[in-house]
Amino acid sequence: MDEKGQENIYSIPANYTDSGKILGGLLSVRNVIEAILLVALLAFAEIKLLPLEDTARIVVMVVTLLPLGIVCLIGIDGDSLLQYFGYIVHFLFRRRKLHFQEKRI
């Protein structure tokens, strides 16, 4: 057989770029840290400021903290939640207002 005619084909594994991620490439470290900080901050505020009984406070915390934690862990469009809010703020302060003059015939 001719050795020159054969090509070496190597398959790249799916988790090749998963370095710096948690749970097998599912979550990035930045998203996990942001989720922990934001959920802890809001949980502390809810514990101190809500004048409710313990059962009602737990229900409110589950309804507010669980969705926030999930959105923080997943992120939006591949970015972390705070990066996405940074993009929104950057857009709001740097957007341009275009004015078109109407042509009169």
C-alpha positions in Angstrom: 0.0 0.0 0.0 1.1 3.5 -0.7 1.8 5.4 2.6 1.7 8.9 0.9 -1.9 8.5 -0.2 -3.2 8.0 3.3 -4.3 11.0 5.3 -4.2 11.1 9.1 -7.6 12.2 10.4 -7.9 13.1 14.0 -11.3 13.8 15.6 -11.5 16.7 18.0 -13.5 15.8 21.2 -16.6 17.8 22.0 -15.2 19.0 25.3 -12.0 20.4 23.8 -12.8 24.0 24.8 -14.4 23.2 28.1 -11.5 24.4 30.2 -12.5 26.8 32.9 -16.0 25.4 33.2 -17.8 23.6 35.9 -20.0 20.4 35.7 -18.4 19.1 32.6 -18.5 22.3 30.6 -22.1 23.2 31.5 -21.5 26.3 33.6 -18.7 28.9 33.4 -16.9 30.0 36.6 -17.9 33.6 36.1 -21.6 32.7 35.9 -21.4 30.6 39.1 -19.7 33.3 41.1 -22.2 35.9 39.9 -25.1 33.7 40.7 -23.8 33.0 44.2 -23.1 36.7 44.9 -26.4 38.0 43.5 -28.6 35.3 45.1 -26.8 35.8 48.5 -27.2 39.6 48.3 -30.9 39.4 47.5 -31.5 36.6 50.1 -29.9 38.8 52.8 -32.0 41.8 51.8 -35.2 39.6 51.8 -34.4 38.1 55.2 -33.8 41.5 56.8 -36.4 43.6 55.1 -39.5 41.4 54.6 -41.9 41.8 57.5 -43.5 38.4 56.9 -43.8 35.1 58.8 -41.2 32.4 58.2 -43.3 30.3 55.9 -44.3 33.3 53.7 -40.7 34.5 53.6 -39.5 31.1 52.4 -42.2 31.1 49.6 -41.2 34.6 48.5 -37.5 33.7 48.5 -38.1 30.6 46.5 -40.2 32.5 43.9 -37.6 35.3 43.5 -34.2 33.6 44.2 -34.7 30.4 42.2 -35.4 32.1 38.8 -32.6 34.6 39.4 -30.1 31.9 40.2 -31.1 29.9 37.1 -30.8 32.9 34.8 -27.5 33.8 36.4 -26.1 30.3 35.9 -27.2 30.0 32.3 -26.5 33.5 31.2 -27.9 35.4 28.3 -26.7 34.8 24.7 -23.4 33.2 25.9 -22.6 36.1 28.3 -23.0 36.4 32.0 -25.9 38.4 33.4 -23.8 41.4 34.4 -22.1 41.5 31.1 -25.5 41.6 29.4 -26.6 44.4 31.6 -23.4 46.3 30.8 -24.2 46.0 27.1 -27.7 47.4 27.8 -26.3 50.4 29.8 -23.6 51.0 27.1 -26.3 51.0 24.4 -28.5 53.4 26.4 -25.8 56.0 26.9 -24.2 55.7 23.5 -27.1 55.3 21.2 -27.6 57.8 18.4 -30.8 59.5 17.5 -31.3 59.8 13.8 -33.4 62.5 12.3 -34.5 62.4 8.7 -35.8 65.3 6.9 -38.8 64.8 4.7 -38.3 65.7 1.1 -40.9 67.9 -0.3 -41.8 67.7 -4.0 
